[in-house]
Amino acid sequence: MLVKTFGSAVSGIEAYTVTIEVSVTQGMKFFLVGLPDNAVKESQQRIETAIKGNGWQWPGKKIVINMAPADIRKEGSAYDLPLAVGILAASEQIPFDNLPHYIIMGELSLDGSLCPIKGALPIALKAKEDGYDGIIVPMMNAREAAIVDGLKVYGANSLNEVVRFFKDGEGLTQVYVDTAQEFMRSNTSVDFDFSEVKGQEGVKRALEIAAAGGHNILLIGAPGSGKSMMAKRVSSILPPLTVEEALETTKIHSVAGKVASDTSLITRRPFRSPHHTISDVALVGGGTYPQPGEISLSHNGVLFLDELPEFKRSVLEVMRQPLEDRTISISRSRFTVDYPASFMLVASMNPCPCGYYGHPEKSCVCPPGAVRKYMGRISGPLLDRIDLHVQVVPVPFSKMAEQPTGESSLKIRERVVAARNIQNERYKDIAGVHSNSQMTPKLLEKYASPDEAGRKMLKMAMEKLGLSARAYDRILRVSRTIADLDGEVNVLSKHIAEAIQYRTLDRDTWGVC
């Protein structure tokens, strides 16, 4: 007898439907075709043991299973459940009338219980797009899939529950998620708040500007000056995720298997902080079976690189293209996978090997030229993609107890959101531009051209401070964001003046001992 069940496969962050054809006829042996990988081929032992262990009969006949489309490789153990259900239906142990209405996915344990899978959200979105009535996934993935409106989502704990559902219409309960309530719960609270940071008002102002314009920022300061502490709080002042951004972010984390079982939708902007020993592939994504890297897991959020010069040069260089294009393409001989990678880069570093160059109280003990050599670990093209370079001076211990409580993240976020709303309106008809950090030279000329006083100030700064040519466009971009925060239509000289101070590393005097 021939029966069809339906599963799904994930490529990048998108899914496509896999038709599983199961034929049980006279004869012997088990055949599994359709370009399965080793994990799928090994499913026979898991399925047979689970079926027998739960009181069902393994057909003593010839079993042929085809996974279509047969020219696309099927990977992973998530096909165990649809294969097992197909075998039971083809051997006439359960009815098959309702099988065409559902996408079924799940990994089987030997005792018949179900293990979680990756990519439940994109699979559910594809099931709705293709017109299926519902989807059956392990209970640990049910909340994640249930955020898709208009699709029945059933969470199962075991093979027996799924069999009872198709045989008697019971055994599974539909899972519901209130997406609006999930958003409300997370958007009114933060884990790390800027009110906890004593002093450093100038650095907090720079981080507010970076968040308002989507600018990349580099914090330079001595050990213990608060660089990491403030960086961890940047995501708390970014605008709340929209529904579309939350769905896209959750899809990426779903494909990577990083959505917790009690989480349905990622409603807070991601904050990723990889260690400096990370490899190229782990940062940008890839591998034999491509998976999203840290830059994609940071999509719509913050990627924090602590101690930037300590990262391998090759690791930093592979970020150059994603920082510009906001997407990463992983190419293999048979296929290419695209992952989104629109993130805000926040980096920190010591100013020199000993860490105390420019410290107000401690002396730098590095030999002549060491500071420039240390900075040389970061290439010019990468620095060119970082709009703000901010020097962080430690707060003296004697003043820390005197500092009043700082402004809360939610208060700062209100100003950031207001500035982003101005930018959304300004660039609403321009494809690929959503914030000031993405402005082209043509847009800079149109929207960020300073007044006469600002132009003279910028010329004087370029000449007297020895600012590099690449600093010119960056200063204009940041000036436009400062003007948006002030609610000004035009870029004024005061905005130019503030932006100039955020180009520390472009000055000829930096690193001269």
Salt bridges, closest charged atoms under 4 A:
GLU14 OE2 - LYS251 NZ 3.04
GLU21 OE2 - LYS4 NZ 3.84
GLU48 OE2 - LYS52 NZ 2.89
ASP80 OD2 - ARG46 NE 2.69
GLU129 OE2 - LYS126 NZ 3.57
ASP130 OD1 - LYS126 NZ 3.54
ASP133 OD2 - HIS101 ND1 3.72
GLU170 OE2 - ARG164 NH2 3.54
GLU182 OE2 - ARG143 NH2 2.79
GLU182 OE2 - ARG185 NH1 3.48
ASP191 OD2 - ARG268 NH1 2.96
GLU196 OE1 - ARG233 NH2 2.53
GLU201 OE2 - LYS204 NZ 3.17
GLU208 OE2 - ARG415 NE 2.83
GLU245 OE1 - ARG269 NH2 3.10
GLU248 OE1 - HIS299 NE2 2.97
GLU294 OE1 - ARG272 NE 2.77
GLU310 OE2 - ARG377 NH1 3.33
GLU317 OE2 - ARG313 NE 3.71
GLU317 OE1 - ARG320 NH1 2.36
GLU324 OE2 - ARG385 NE 3.47
ASP384 OD1 - ARG474 NE 3.97
ASP387 OD2 - HIS215 ND1 2.62
ASP387 OD1 - ARG474 NH1 2.64
GLU407 OE2 - ARG415 NH1 2.73
GLU425 OE2 - LYS428 NZ 2.80
GLU463 OE2 - LYS459 NZ 2.79
ASP484 OD1 - ARG426 NH2 2.64
ASP484 OD1 - ARG480 NH2 3.00
ASP486 OD2 - HIS495 NE2 3.07
GLU498 OE2 - ARG205 NE 2.73
ASP506 OD1 - ARG470 NE 3.36
ASP506 OD2 - ARG503 NH2 2.51
